[in-house]
Amino acid sequence: MSKVRCRLDILLAQRAMTLVQLSERVGLSTVNLSILKNNHAKAIRFSTLETICKELDCTIGELLVLSAR
């Protein structure tokens, strides 16, 4: 079964940024970002994806990947 996986932890590490710092910069709660980072989110708004990708200077394809597991 395929599954969408979030690579937020990797992108944050590459940018030496914490989840709290990202939260403050994008105006989203740390709790919601943590849910996304830990692959527990069931849905995400396009506007949220855009905001995160803009702040991390990445594409949606770099943030979200389709995993074979």
C-alpha positions as CSV (number, residue, x, y, z in Angstrom):
1,M,0.0,0.0,0.0
2,S,1.3,3.5,-0.9
3,K,1.3,6.3,1.6
4,V,2.1,10.0,1.4
5,R,5.0,10.8,3.8
6,C,6.0,14.3,5.0
7,R,9.7,15.2,5.0
8,L,9.4,18.2,7.2
9,D,11.9,16.9,9.7
10,I,14.5,16.5,7.0
11,L,13.9,19.9,5.5
12,L,14.1,21.6,8.9
13,A,17.4,19.8,9.7
14,Q,18.8,20.9,6.3
15,R,17.9,24.5,7.2
16,A,19.0,24.3,10.8
17,M,15.5,25.4,11.8
18,T,13.4,24.1,14.6
19,L,9.7,23.4,14.5
20,V,9.1,26.3,16.9
21,Q,10.9,28.7,14.6
22,L,8.9,27.5,11.6
23,S,5.7,27.8,13.6
24,E,6.5,31.4,14.5
25,R,7.4,32.2,10.9
26,V,4.3,30.7,9.2
27,G,1.7,31.4,11.9
28,L,0.7,27.8,12.4
29,S,0.7,26.1,15.8
30,T,3.6,23.9,16.8
31,V,1.1,21.1,17.6
32,N,-0.3,21.1,14.0
33,L,3.2,21.2,12.5
34,S,4.2,18.4,14.7
35,I,1.2,16.3,13.6
36,L,2.3,16.9,10.0
37,K,6.0,16.2,10.7
38,N,5.2,12.9,12.4
39,N,3.0,11.8,9.5
40,H,-0.2,11.8,11.5
41,A,-2.1,14.4,9.5
42,K,-5.1,13.1,7.6
43,A,-5.4,16.3,5.4
44,I,-3.7,19.6,4.7
45,R,-4.9,22.7,3.1
46,F,-3.3,23.9,-0.1
47,S,-2.7,27.3,1.5
48,T,-0.8,25.6,4.4
49,L,1.3,23.7,1.9
50,E,2.1,26.9,0.1
51,T,3.0,28.8,3.2
52,I,5.3,26.1,4.5
53,C,7.0,25.6,1.1
54,K,7.5,29.3,0.7
55,E,9.2,29.6,4.1
56,L,11.4,26.6,3.6
57,D,12.1,27.5,0.0
58,C,11.1,24.1,-1.3
59,T,8.5,22.5,-3.6
60,I,5.5,20.5,-2.5
61,G,7.2,17.5,-4.0
62,E,10.2,18.0,-1.7
63,L,7.9,18.3,1.3
64,L,5.6,15.4,0.5
65,V,6.6,12.1,-1.1
66,L,4.8,9.0,-2.0
67,S,6.2,6.0,-0.1
68,A,5.8,2.4,-1.1
69,R,5.4,1.4,2.6
